[in-house]
Amino acid sequence: MYIRSMRILTEIPDQQLTDLADICSARNLSRAEAIRQAVDAYIERNRPAREAAFGLWQNAHNKLPKDGLKYQERLRSEW
């Protein structure tokens, strides 16, 4: 199931709201946009690293050649 957007209800301490209002005013942002940017930044900082992957392609980024076409041609020449 894909959720396009979601409204949330959360409690934010007064000091954080004050700080957020100051930032929004200085950057000419809506509070909603500032919160979306904060969520994006949080996700980016906490996303599992590629190295944390498992399975066949775990370290593929180190093994695959830079030129995919040459790699494909080399593999096909083995047939």
Protein Blocks (a to p, Z undefined) as FASTA:
>chain_A
ZZfbdcddddddfklmmmmmmmmmmnopafklmmmmmmmmmmmmmgccfklpgcjklmmm
mmpcfblmlmmmmmmmmZZ
